[in-house]
Amino acid sequence: MSSTAPSSPGPRTAVVIGGSLAGMLTAAALAEFADVVVVERDALPDGPLPRRALPQAHHAHLLWSGGAAAIDRLLPGTIGRLMDDGAHRIALPTNMVGFSPAGWFRRWAEASHYVVVASRDLLDWHVRRAAGALARVGVVDRTEVLGLEGGARRVTGVRVRERGGAERVLAADLVVDASGRSSRAPAWLSGLGLAEPAVRTVDPGLVYASRIFRAPADLGNAFPVIVNVQADPREPGPGRSATLVPIEGDRWLVTLSGTRGGEPTSDPEAFERFARELRHPVVGQLISGTEPLTDVVVTRTTVNRRHHYEKSALPEGFAVIGDAVAAYNPVYGHGMSVAAQSALALRAVIARHGWSADGLGARVQKAVAGPVGAAWALSTGNDVFYPGATEGGPTRAERVAAAYVRRLLHTSTGNGRVARAVTDVMTLERPAARLFTPPVLLAAALGPRRAQLTGPPLAEAELAALAALRG
């Protein structure tokens, strides 16, 4: 039975903390029910330009098809406009060359899914522009949220400091924290006399180094692909990986990563060498002789951290979304897609139960836990096994889950049906339960139908282009 209560008189109001992609998508979701104010601490650029305090923007970003579909449901036409501006839609698994810990993935002929790739600046700009154009959404930047107003039973707004230093209170029926990794929500709740949420941290000590290259003109359409060489946590030594994605402007964005003892550096002379020394040198071979367009940018903010708000006692009128709930190792590319699906889940909860439903925030957190949990399992499945990643090492449940995922990956290298099921979950088009259906369990037990590939599954044109780069 729904616990919907009659709506309060007067206009409904909401405040979203943070003008990130998650914050703007949340504002779009709420704009169907309320007047929304997005409060952003920093200045928001008027165009596809870097945003302060977003170090991960320099590195490779993937918008999985499950996330892209969610964005278009919240802000119709956004993905199309993004494509018009040079973003790439890459068919999966047809146009991904991936070397997993379990072996090379096949590029099955049937394109069952896709991923959208572009620079983070361009992605953010299109979402920010579309959300900001909504009639019921207002954005105030260079304004800091100092804390929550209200008490342990209900949040009634936020206290802010404006760009000139003046402080005031923004009243709201609902406050949603989308302030990312730097969220102060746990401390704010503690200040209201509530317990902070339980936290799980998995920190493999990963460091990222990225650089943009001009894609060789003679490659033409030979490489409309993503190339990814993943680390294998079972191998001795640190885990190191590389990802190459095409972005707007005929450019390649290449991101290297390494765990403790194997971190990439900002040394431009060492960038290609690092890529060549991985489990396979294909990324290093591709960038050999290409023109670098930027310096090497290094980021160390890569820890996986999940706050279990769905298990916490939250005050009425408050919810948390995006990286403020769970932040992931960026190599798996799930942050943006989870944010989009979480905003969509928030909209669905309000539409179903009503704006004034008792426990609305708690309902939102339980709905958000779905996409968050799936991405968390995928992100931490390898990371928990690196030395020092957790205080007590992997839990028994994490070991069992990781063993099953590895078996699935092994099977998917030679079984198209299992590969599709894994991609269903990886792209967040289907929930993780998809991997536990009887056909998938049976296939995993039997293993791959085909022998594993011994090298990257490159087409003839791609091999010719690679040979040309080698000289």
N, C-alpha and C positions, 0 to 999 in steps of 0.2 A: 504494500500500500504506500502510495506517495505521501510524504510528510509536507506537502506544499502548504504554505501559509499565505493568507491574503497579502497582496503587495502593499507596501507602505505608501501613503499618499505622497505626491510630489514626484519630481523626476528622479530616476535611479541614477546613481553615480558610482564610478569605479576609478581607482587609481592603480596604474601599473608602474612598478618601480623598475626602471631600466629601459633604455631605448634600443636594446639589441634586437637581433632578429627574433628571438623568443619574445621579447617585450612587445614588438610591433605586431607579431602574429596573435599574441594574447589580446592586444587592443582590438584587433579586427574581430576576434571571436566575441568579445564583450560588447562591441558596438551594436550588435543586434538587439541588445537588451538595455543598454545604459549609455549615458554620456561618459566618455572615458578621457582621462588625462594621463599621458605618459610622462613620467618624470625621469630625466636623464642627467646624471652628474656632469658629464663632459659636453663639449660642443659637438653637435652632430653636423657632419659635412653636407654641403648642398651639392651632392653629386657622388659618383662612384670613386670616392677617395678614402684613404685610410682613416679609421676611427681610433682615437686614443684609447689606451688600455685594452686593446684586443690583440695581444701578441700572436695568437694563433692564426690571425688573418693572413700572415705572411706564408702560411704553409698550405699544402694541398687540401682541398675541401671536396667532399662528395655529397651530393644531394640525391639520396636513393629514391627510387620511384615511389615508394610509400610516402616519403616526405614531400616530394614534388606534388603528388596528387593532393596531399593535405593542404599545401599552400594554395593550390588552385581552387580548392573548395572554400578556403577562407578569403582569398583575394583572387577571384576569377580573372584569368588572362595574364597573370603575372609571369608564369613560366614561358608563355609564348613571347611576351615582350623581352624576357631575358634572352631567349633564343635569337630574337631579332637583333639583339645587341652583341651577339657573338658567342654566347654560351654554346656548349656542345652537349647534345643528347647522345649518349653512348649505349648501344644495345648490349644487353647482357644475356647470356655469357658470350655472345658472338664476338664482341670487340673488346674483351678484357684478356690480357695476357698475364696470368697470375700464377706465382710459384708459392704455394702454401707449405706449411710444415709437413703436410701429407703428400706433397708432390705437385706437379703441374696440373692446373685445371684445363680441361678440354674446352674448346670454343665450339660448343654445340651449335648446329646450324639454326635451330629455332631460337629466335630472340624473344625470350619470355618476359624479360624485365628491362629496366634501363637505369641509367644514372645520369644526372645533369652535372656538368663540371664547368666552372668559371672561377674567376678570382672572387675571394670573399667580399671585396669592396663592391664589386658589381652586384653580387647576390643581395647584400645588405641594402644597397641603394634601391633596387627594384622593390623589395619588400617595404622598406621605409617610405618610399614615395607612394606606393599603393595604399598602405595603411594610413598615412598622413592625409591622404585625399578624402578619406571617409568623413562624412558630414559630422559624425558624433565623436570623432577622435581629435583631441588636441595634444600637442607636444610642447613641453617646456624643457629646454636643455640648460646646461650650466646651473643646475639646481640640485642640491644634495638632500637626500632623505636622511634625516637625523634619527628617526625612530617612529614607532607606532603609537597612535593615540588610542585610548580606550583602556581596557583591562583584560583580565584573564578570561572573562566570559565572552567579550565581543570587542573587536577592533572597529574603531569608528573613523579612522583616517590616518594620515601621516603628518609628521612635523617636518618641515623642509627649511633649508637655508637657501635663499635666492642668490643670484649672481652678485648682487650688491652687498650681501651680508645680512639682509633682513630675514628674520624667521617668521614663519606663519604656519597655520594648520590647514591642510586640505582635507575636508570632510569627505567621507566616502562610505557607501553601503558595502563595498567590497574592495579589498586591497589585495593585489597579486604581486608577489615578489618575483621578478624576472631579472634580477641584477647579476646573475652569473656566478662564477667561481668565488667572487669576492662578497657574496651575500652575507649580510649580518643578521639574517633572520634567527639563527639559533640564539644569539645574544639578545636580540629584541624579545624573543619569547621568554627567555630567562628573566629579563627585566620586568615582565608581566607576572612573574611568579610561576611560570610553567616550565616543565622539564624540557631540556633540549632534546632533539631527536637522536636516536641511535645512529651512529655513523660507521660505515665500513670504508676503509681506505686501502687501496692497492697501488703501491708506488714502485714501479720497476726501475726508477731512476732514469727514465728515458729523456734524452735530449734530442731536439729536432734542429736540423739545419736545412734551409731551403734557398733555392736560387731560381731565377727565371731566365730562360734561354729563348733565343729566336729559333723557331722551328725551321729546319732547313727547307728552302724553297723547293728543292728538287724532290722532296718527299711527296708533295701534293697531297693526295688522299690516301697515301699508303699507310699512314699511321693515325687514323681517327680512333685510336685505342688508348686505353689505360694500361700501363705496364707496372706491375707490382711484384716485388721480390720480398717476401715476408721472412721474418726471423723464425727460427725453430728453437723453442726453449729447452728442448731435450739435448741439443748439441752443447758441448762444453764451451765455456767462455760466454761473453756478453752476446745479447741478441741484437742484430743489426739488420736494417731493412731499407728499402728505397721504393718510392712511388713517383711515376711520371704521369702527369695529366695534361691534356691540351686545354688551354684557356683562350679567351678572346684575344684578338689581335695577332693571330698566327704565332702564339708563344707556347712554350712548354714550361710548366711549373714542376720542379723536381724537389722532392722532400726526402732527406735522409734521416734516419733515426738510429740511435744506439743506446743500450742500457749501460749500467755502471761498468766502467772499464773499457767501454767500446764506443764512447760518445763521439759524434762528429764535431768538428770545430768550425770556426768562422774563417779559417784559412782557405782562400779560393784555390790555391794550388793543390790542396788535399781533397777537394770536393769530388772530382772525377775518380781519383784513386780509391776513395772510400767506396764509391758505387761499384767499382770493378772488383773489389775484394769481397763482395757479398757471396751468398750461396750460389748465385749466378751473376755474371757481369753484364747482362743485357742492358741495364739502365746506363751503366758507365759507357758501354759501347755506343749507345744512342746519342749521348751528349758529347762524345768525343769530337772535337773540331767545330762544335756549334758555338755561336756567339752568345756569351753571357750578357744579359741586359741589366742585371742588378748585382749588388754585393751579396754575400752569404749572410742570411739572417738566422740567428740561433735563438731558440726558446727552450726553457726548462720547466715551464708550467704545464706538466703533462700528467699529473697524478690522477688516478681514478678515485673519485670520492662520491659516495652515495649517502644522502641523508634520508632516513626512513620516516618521512613525514606521514606516510599512510598508516603508520603504527603509533603516531603521536596524538596527544590530546591538543587540538588546535582551538583557538577562540573562533567564535562565529565571525564571519566577515573577513577571513584571511585565508590565502592559499599561496603555494609556492610552485614555480614551474621552471622548466629549462635547466641550465647548468646549476642553478641554485638548488635544485633537487639532486641531480646527479651529473657529474662532469666525467668525461671519459677520455681515455688515451685517444688523441686525435687520429691515430693511424687507421682506425676502423671507420671513421667518417660518419658517425651516427648522431653527433650532437644536434645538427640542424634539423635532421629528419625527426628526431625524438621531440624537439621543441615544437615542430609543426603539428605532429600527431597529438602532442599534449594539449596544445591550444584547441585543436579540434575536439578532443575529449572534454575539455572544459565547456565548450559551447554545447556539446551534446548533453552534458549533465544539467546545465541550466535549462535547456529546452525541455528536458524530460521532467525535471522535478520542480522547476519554477525558481524565479529569482529570490524569493523569500523563504525557500525551503529550509527547515531546520538542518543543521549540519552540512550546509552546502559546501563549505571548504573541505570538510572531511571526505565528502563524496567525490569532489574533484581530485583530491590526493589519491584516492583508491583507483580512480579511472586512469590517472596519469601513471600509476605504478605499472600498468600493462606495458606500454612502449618502453618505459624506463627499464623495467626488469629484463626485457628481451635484449636491449642494447647492452645492459650491464653484463649479462652472461657472456655475450659475444666479445665484449671488450676485455673482460678480466680473465677469460678462460685460459689464455696464454700467460698473461702478465703475472698471475699469482705464483708462477713457478720460478720467476727470477729471484736470485738471492736478495734478501732484504726488502722484498716487495710488501710483505706483511709482517706483523710482529710475531705471529705464531705459525707462519707458513700457511699453505692452503688448508682449508677445512676439508673434512671427509666428503661433504656434499660437493665442494668445488672440484675435488679430485675425480669423483665419479662423473660429474657433468663434463669435465674436460676430457676424460677418457672417451665418453660417448661422442662428444663433438669431434674429436680426432678421428674416431672410427667413421663418422659420417663424412668428414672431409676426405678420408682415404677412399671410401666407397664412391663418393661423388666424382673422383678423378676418372672413374670408368663406368659410371652408371648415370645416364641422363635424367632419369626420374628422381633420383636422390639429389643430383645436382640442382634440379629445379626446386625441390623442397627446401634445400639449404638456401638457395637464392631467394625463395619466398620470404624466409625469415631474415636473411641478411639485409634485404631491401626494405624490411618492415612492412611488406605488403600482407603478410600473414603473421599471426602470433606464434610464439615458440612451440605451442602445442602441436603445430604442424609436423614437428620433427619426432613426435611420439605416436603417430598413427600406426596401426598394424602394418601397412605396406612398407613404410619407411623403416620400422623396427626390423622387419624381416630382411629387407634389402641390406641394412647395415650388418646384420648377422652373417649374411652370405658374402658380403664384400663386393669389390668392383667386378664388373663383367668383362672389362677390357684391361689389357696390360697397361701399366703406367707409362706415360710419355717420358722420354729421356732428355728432352730439351724443350725450349719454349715453342708453343704452337703458333709459329709465324707463317703467314701466307707467302706465296712466291714473291709478290710485289714487295712485301715487308722485308723478306730475306734479301732481295736485291737492293733495297734502300739501305739496309744495315751493312751489306757488303760494300756499298759505295762509301758509307761513312768510315768504314775501316780503312779505306784507301786501297 
